[in-house]
Structure formats: structure tokens, C-alpha cells
Amino acid sequence: MIAVKKLHDVGPKEGDARYKREFDNLRELDHPNIVRMLGYCYHREPRMEWHQGQWVSVTHIHRFLCFEYMSGSSLEEKVTGMNLIRCN
């Protein structure tokens, strides 16, 4: 089993840079307390959409990162029971 994170589409230039930056950062992580990134998926979907009174061709880009799946509770459940220092 794997866990998948979908990155929101923020436009081709910003999205590509953000996707590459996150991919590069996660690829270099190697720690027993951090899940491993297993791979990625990058899919372009051409569509016709109605925009300002006419049909235009647009490309939606779907970006996903795939991680090893950790069974058990969520991170939120783990940290809500802990005494955390809050910074205001």
C-alpha cells in the first residue's frame, strides 16, 4: 500500500517549480522517523473549457507524490495527546 499526495494546480510555471522543489527535498531525506517517497506521477490532461464567451484549449496538470504507507493513527492523533510548546 502507498499514500498519495496530490499537489494543487497553481499554474504550469509555479506548479512545476514547486513540484520539483518538493520532489528534490523529499528525495534527499533519509531518516527512520520520516516516510520514504517511493515515486511520483505527472499527468497532462488537455481539455476544452468555456472562457469569456468562447471555447479555449487548456491543459490541466495533475502532480502526485507517492509515499510508503504507515499504518496506525494519523500524525494529528499522535501529537494532540502530547504537551507541545506553542509559539504565538
MARBA-3410 file (N, C-alpha, C, O; in Angstrom, 1 decimal):
88
0.8,-1.2,0.0,0.0,0.0,0.0,0.9,1.2,0.0,2.0,1.3,0.5 ~ 0.3,2.3,-0.6,1.1,3.6,-0.7,0.1,4.7,-0.3,-1.1,4.5,-0.3 ~ 0.7,5.8,0.1,0.0,7.0,0.4,0.3,8.0,-0.7,1.5,8.1,-1.2 ~ -0.7,8.7,-1.2,-0.5,9.6,-2.3,-0.9,11.0,-1.9,-1.9,11.3,-1.3 ~ 0.0,12.0,-2.3,-0.3,13.4,-2.0,-0.4,14.1,-3.4,0.4,14.0,-4.2
-1.6,14.7,-3.6,-1.9,15.4,-4.8,-1.5,16.9,-4.6,-2.0,17.5,-3.6 ~ -0.7,17.5,-5.4,-0.3,18.9,-5.3,-1.3,19.7,-6.1,-1.7,19.3,-7.2 ~ -1.8,20.8,-5.5,-2.8,21.6,-6.2,-2.2,22.3,-7.4,-1.1,22.7,-7.4 ~ -3.1,22.4,-8.4,-2.7,23.1,-9.7,-2.6,24.6,-9.5,-3.7,25.2,-9.2 ~ -1.5,25.2,-9.5,-1.3,26.6,-9.4,-0.8,27.3,-10.6,-0.3,28.4,-10.6
-0.9,26.6,-11.7,-0.3,27.1,-13.0,0.9,26.4,-13.3,1.6,25.8,-12.5 ~ 1.2,26.3,-14.6,2.4,25.5,-15.1,3.7,25.9,-14.6,4.5,25.1,-14.2 ~ 4.0,27.2,-14.6,5.3,27.6,-14.1,5.5,27.5,-12.6,6.5,26.9,-12.2 ~ 4.6,28.1,-11.8,4.7,28.0,-10.4,4.6,26.5,-9.9,5.3,26.1,-9.0 ~ 3.6,25.8,-10.5,3.4,24.4,-10.1,4.6,23.5,-10.4,5.0,22.7,-9.6
5.2,23.7,-11.6,6.4,22.9,-11.9,7.6,23.2,-11.0,8.2,22.2,-10.5 ~ 7.8,24.4,-10.6,8.9,24.8,-9.7,8.6,24.2,-8.3,9.5,23.7,-7.7 ~ 7.4,24.4,-7.8,7.0,23.9,-6.5,7.1,22.4,-6.5,7.7,21.8,-5.5 ~ 6.7,21.7,-7.5,6.7,20.2,-7.6,8.2,19.7,-7.6,8.5,18.8,-6.9 ~ 9.0,20.4,-8.4,10.4,19.9,-8.5,11.1,20.2,-7.1,11.9,19.4,-6.7
10.8,21.3,-6.5,11.5,21.7,-5.2,11.0,20.7,-4.1,11.9,20.2,-3.4 ~ 9.8,20.3,-4.1,9.3,19.4,-3.1,9.8,18.0,-3.4,10.3,17.3,-2.5 ~ 9.8,17.6,-4.6,10.4,16.3,-5.0,11.9,16.2,-4.7,12.3,15.2,-4.1 ~ 12.7,17.2,-5.0,14.1,17.2,-4.7,14.3,17.1,-3.2,15.2,16.4,-2.7 ~ 13.6,17.9,-2.4,13.8,17.9,-0.9,13.4,16.5,-0.4,14.2,16.0,0.5
12.3,15.9,-0.8,11.9,14.6,-0.2,12.8,13.5,-0.7,13.0,12.5,0.1 ~ 13.3,13.6,-1.9,14.2,12.5,-2.4,15.5,12.4,-1.6,16.0,11.3,-1.4 ~ 15.9,13.5,-1.0,17.2,13.5,-0.3,17.0,13.1,1.2,18.0,12.9,1.9 ~ 15.8,13.1,1.7,15.6,12.7,3.1,15.8,11.2,3.3,15.4,10.4,2.5 ~ 16.5,10.9,4.4,16.8,9.6,4.8,16.9,9.5,6.3,17.9,9.7,6.9
15.7,9.3,6.9,15.6,9.3,8.4,14.6,8.2,8.8,13.5,8.1,8.1 ~ 14.8,7.5,9.9,13.9,6.4,10.3,12.5,6.9,10.7,11.6,6.2,10.7 ~ 12.4,8.2,11.1,11.1,8.8,11.5,10.4,9.5,10.4,9.3,10.1,10.7 ~ 10.9,9.4,9.2,10.2,10.1,8.1,9.9,9.0,7.0,10.7,8.2,6.6 ~ 8.6,9.0,6.5,8.3,8.1,5.5,9.1,8.3,4.2,9.4,9.5,3.9
9.3,7.3,3.5,10.1,7.4,2.2,9.2,7.8,1.1,8.1,7.3,1.0 ~ 9.7,8.6,0.2,9.0,8.9,-1.1,9.4,7.7,-2.0,10.5,7.4,-2.2 ~ 8.3,7.1,-2.6,8.5,6.0,-3.5,8.6,6.4,-4.9,9.2,5.7,-5.8 ~ 7.9,7.4,-5.3,7.8,7.8,-6.7,6.9,9.0,-6.9,6.5,9.7,-5.9 ~ 6.6,9.3,-8.1,5.8,10.4,-8.5,5.0,10.1,-9.8,5.3,9.2,-10.5
4.0,11.0,-10.0,3.2,10.9,-11.3,2.9,12.3,-11.7,2.6,13.2,-10.9 ~ 3.1,12.5,-13.0,2.9,13.9,-13.6,2.1,13.6,-14.8,2.5,13.0,-15.8 ~ 0.8,14.1,-14.9,-0.1,13.8,-16.0,-0.7,15.1,-16.5,-1.2,15.9,-15.8 ~ -0.6,15.3,-17.8,-1.2,16.4,-18.5,-2.6,16.0,-19.1,-2.6,14.9,-19.8 ~ -3.6,16.8,-18.9,-4.9,16.5,-19.4,-5.4,17.6,-20.2,-5.8,18.7,-19.7
-5.4,17.5,-21.5,-5.9,18.6,-22.4,-7.5,18.6,-22.4,-8.1,17.5,-22.4 ~ -8.0,19.8,-22.3,-9.5,19.9,-22.2,-9.9,21.2,-23.0,-9.1,22.1,-23.1 ~ -11.2,21.2,-23.3,-11.8,22.4,-23.9,-12.6,23.0,-22.8,-13.5,22.3,-22.2 ~ -12.5,24.3,-22.5,-13.3,25.0,-21.5,-13.8,26.3,-22.0,-13.2,26.9,-22.9 ~ -15.0,26.6,-21.5,-15.7,27.9,-21.9,-15.0,29.0,-21.1,-15.1,29.0,-19.8
-14.5,30.0,-21.7,-13.8,31.1,-21.1,-14.1,32.4,-21.8,-13.8,32.5,-23.0 ~ -14.7,33.3,-21.1,-15.0,34.7,-21.7,-15.8,34.6,-23.0,-15.4,35.2,-24.0 ~ -16.8,33.7,-23.0,-17.6,33.6,-24.2,-17.1,32.8,-25.3,-17.7,32.8,-26.4 ~ -16.1,32.0,-25.1,-15.6,31.2,-26.2,-14.9,29.9,-25.7,-14.5,29.9,-24.5 ~ -14.8,28.9,-26.5,-14.2,27.7,-26.1,-12.7,27.8,-26.3,-12.2,28.3,-27.4
-11.9,27.5,-25.3,-10.4,27.5,-25.4,-9.8,26.2,-25.0,-10.4,25.5,-24.2 ~ -8.7,25.9,-25.5,-8.0,24.7,-25.2,-7.1,25.0,-24.0,-6.3,25.9,-24.0 ~ -7.2,24.2,-22.9,-6.4,24.3,-21.7,-5.8,23.0,-21.4,-6.4,21.9,-21.8 ~ -4.7,23.0,-20.7,-4.1,21.8,-20.2,-4.1,21.8,-18.7,-3.4,22.7,-18.1 ~ -4.7,20.9,-18.1,-4.7,20.7,-16.6,-3.6,19.7,-16.3,-3.4,18.7,-16.9
-2.7,20.1,-15.3,-1.6,19.3,-15.0,-1.9,18.7,-13.6,-2.2,19.4,-12.6 ~ -1.8,17.4,-13.5,-2.0,16.7,-12.2,-0.6,16.2,-11.8,0.1,15.5,-12.5 ~ -0.3,16.6,-10.5,1.0,16.2,-9.9,0.8,15.4,-8.7,0.0,15.9,-7.8 ~ 1.4,14.3,-8.5,1.2,13.4,-7.3,2.6,13.0,-6.8,3.5,12.7,-7.6 ~ 2.7,12.8,-5.5,3.9,12.2,-4.9,3.4,11.0,-4.2,2.4,11.0,-3.5
4.1,9.9,-4.3,3.8,8.6,-3.7,4.7,8.3,-2.6,6.0,8.3,-2.7 ~ 4.2,7.9,-1.4,5.0,7.6,-0.2,4.7,6.2,0.3,3.6,5.7,0.0 ~ 5.6,5.7,1.1,5.3,4.4,1.8,4.1,4.7,2.7,4.0,5.8,3.3 ~ 3.3,3.7,2.9,2.1,3.9,3.8,2.4,3.5,5.2,3.0,2.4,5.4 ~ 2.1,4.3,6.2,2.3,4.0,7.6,1.0,3.6,8.2,0.1,4.5,8.2
0.8,2.4,8.7,-0.5,2.0,9.3,-0.6,2.6,10.7,0.4,3.0,11.3 ~ -1.7,2.6,11.2,-2.0,3.1,12.6,-2.7,4.5,12.5,-3.4,4.7,11.5 ~ -2.6,5.2,13.5,-3.3,6.5,13.6,-2.6,7.6,12.8,-1.5,7.4,12.3 ~ -3.3,8.7,12.6,-2.7,9.8,11.9,-1.7,10.6,12.8,-1.7,10.4,14.0 ~ -0.9,11.4,12.1,0.1,12.3,12.9,-0.7,13.2,13.8,-0.2,13.5,14.9
-1.8,13.7,13.4,-2.6,14.6,14.2,-3.0,13.9,15.5,-2.9,14.5,16.6 ~ -3.4,12.6,15.4,-3.8,11.9,16.6,-2.6,11.7,17.5,-2.7,11.7,18.8 ~ -1.4,11.5,17.0,-0.2,11.3,17.8,0.2,12.6,18.5,0.6,12.5,19.7 ~ 0.1,13.8,17.9,0.6,15.0,18.5,-0.4,15.7,19.4,0.0,16.5,20.2 ~ -1.7,15.4,19.2,-2.7,16.1,20.0,-2.6,15.7,21.5,-3.0,16.4,22.4
-2.2,14.5,21.8,-2.0,14.0,23.1,-0.7,14.4,23.8,-0.5,14.1,25.0 ~ 0.2,15.0,23.0,1.5,15.4,23.6,1.4,16.9,24.1,0.6,17.6,23.7 ~ 2.3,17.2,25.0,2.4,18.5,25.5,3.4,19.3,24.6,4.6,19.1,24.6 ~ 2.8,20.1,23.7,3.6,20.8,22.7,3.8,22.3,23.2,2.9,22.9,23.8 ~ 4.9,22.9,22.9,5.2,24.3,23.1,4.6,25.1,22.0,4.9,24.8,20.8
3.7,26.0,22.3,3.1,26.9,21.3,3.8,28.2,21.2,4.1,28.8,22.2 ~ 4.0,28.6,20.0,4.7,29.9,19.7,3.6,30.9,19.2,2.9,30.6,18.3 ~ 3.5,32.0,19.8,2.5,33.0,19.4,3.2,34.1,18.7,2.5,35.1,18.2
END
